[in-house]
Amino acid sequence: MKLEFKYGGIEYSTDSILEFTKEGMGDFWSEPFFHFYPDVDRAYYKSLNDGQRKAFLVAYFTAFEAKNRELLQEKTETYNAHWNKYAPQIIQALEDAFEIDLTELFNDMVCLITFNSISPRYLESHTFDTFYLQSQRGALGNAVHEIIHFVWFHVWQQHFRDDPAEYETPHLKWILSEMVVDPIMRDPRLFSINPYCAHGGCVYPYFYTMMINGKPILDTLYELYQALPIHRFMEASYRYCIDHEAEIRKHIEESENA
């Protein structure tokens, strides 16, 4: 398992931000852009069509990049150094969690450093994003989160042989994959190096407030994870989500639209 951090470039950042600020995206996804770039006039930006938004963002980030070239180079170097320092510890924890040898797997992972504060992952290409303002510890925590997705769905696919299209939003398998990062990340080897874990930030915030039958769903998943080998945990946790799908989706919808 190997990972390299690289600066993604203006075009990549622009396309990523467009995806999360397009028409129909709720404030949960679009507002972080305006939070981190307060000099962008929200009303003006939203009045533009797609082509105009693209042109605006390219111009904006061309100037922004010119002012931050040294910072971007510094971030690239520190992120890679921090990953290399902790990679053996992370790999061992994930091999234990997933009962798998990762020596010959995921040796082509790339994390693209972007101007988008939202960091999507792409299973097929083994790539994901991280925000340029992350500390080296934050970038590492984000990386572990996304790598858990990669390994989870690799093991899942080998076991279930199902359609990978169902690994993306809004499918229930995607929702489960986002939740199980929490129980896996509770391993001290991972928890201790992820600054977000101590502040309830390992997964989407609405999972921490999600209650099923009066009990936090993340605690239920953690108990299953502790009690079962990985394949049985996958089966049991997915059955649990199927049984409570309506409640899960209702809570997510209410939280995103709050």
Residue pairs with C-beta under 8 A, 6 or more apart in sequence:
1 87
1 91
1 94
1 102
1 103
1 105
1 106
1 107
1 109
1 147
2 87
2 106
2 107
2 108
2 109
3 83
3 87
3 109
3 110
3 111
3 143
3 147
4 80
4 109
4 110
4 111
5 75
5 76
5 79
5 80
5 83
5 110
5 111
5 113
5 130
5 139
6 76
6 110
6 111
6 112
6 113
7 72
7 73
7 75
7 76
7 112
7 113
8 16
8 112
8 113
8 114
8 129
10 58
10 61
10 62
10 65
11 58
12 112
12 114
13 57
13 61
13 114
13 115
13 116
14 54
14 57
14 58
14 61
16 114
16 116
16 118
16 120
16 129
17 33
17 57
17 115
17 116
18 50
18 53
18 54
18 57
19 120
20 29
20 30
20 32
20 33
20 116
20 118
21 29
21 30
21 33
21 45
21 53
22 50
26 256
26 257
28 255
28 256
28 257
29 118
29 256
32 117
32 118
33 40
33 116
33 117
34 40
34 42
34 45
35 117
36 117
36 133
37 60
40 60
45 53
45 56
48 56
61 115
64 115
65 72
68 132
71 132
72 113
72 132
75 113
75 132
75 134
75 139
76 113
78 136
79 111
79 113
79 130
79 134
79 136
79 139
79 140
81 136
82 136
82 137
82 139
82 140
83 139
83 140
83 143
86 140
86 193
89 189
89 193
90 144
90 147
90 189
90 190
90 193
91 102
92 189
93 187
93 189
93 190
94 102
94 147
94 148
94 151
95 101
95 102
96 187
97 151
97 184
97 187
97 230
98 151
98 152
98 155
98 230
99 229
99 230
100 151
100 154
100 155
102 151
105 151
105 154
106 126
106 147
106 150
106 151
106 154
108 126
109 126
109 127
109 128
109 147
109 150
110 125
110 126
110 127
111 127
111 128
111 129
111 130
111 139
111 143
111 146
112 127
112 128
112 129
112 130
113 129
113 130
113 131
113 132
114 129
114 130
114 131
114 132
115 131
115 132
116 129
116 131
117 131
117 133
118 129
118 131
119 128
119 129
119 130
119 131
119 142
119 146
120 128
120 129
121 127
121 128
121 129
121 146
121 149
121 150
122 128
123 149
123 150
123 153
123 164
123 167
124 164
126 150
128 142
128 143
128 146
130 139
130 142
130 143
131 142
134 142
135 195
137 193
137 194
137 195
138 195
138 196
140 193
140 194
141 193
141 194
141 195
141 196
141 197
141 202
142 196
144 185
144 190
144 193
144 194
145 181
145 185
145 194
145 202
145 203
148 180
148 181
148 184
148 185
149 177
149 181
152 177
152 180
152 184
153 164
153 167
153 177
155 230
155 231
155 234
156 162
156 167
156 173
156 177
156 234
157 164
159 231
159 234
160 234
162 173
165 171
166 173
166 174
167 173
167 174
167 177
168 174
169 175
172 238
172 241
172 242
172 245
172 248
173 238
175 241
175 248
175 249
175 252
176 237
176 238
176 241
178 203
178 204
178 207
179 203
179 207
179 217
179 218
179 221
180 221
180 225
180 237
181 202
181 203
182 202
182 203
182 207
182 218
182 221
182 222
183 218
183 221
183 222
183 224
183 225
183 226
184 190
184 225
185 191
185 194
185 197
185 202
186 197
186 222
190 197
191 197
191 198
194 202
196 202
200 208
203 218
205 255
206 251
206 252
206 255
206 256
207 217
207 218
208 216
208 218
209 251
209 255
210 216
210 217
210 218
210 248
210 251
210 252
211 217
212 220
212 244
212 247
212 248
217 244
217 248
220 240
221 237
221 240
224 233
224 236
224 237
224 240
225 233
225 237
228 236
241 248
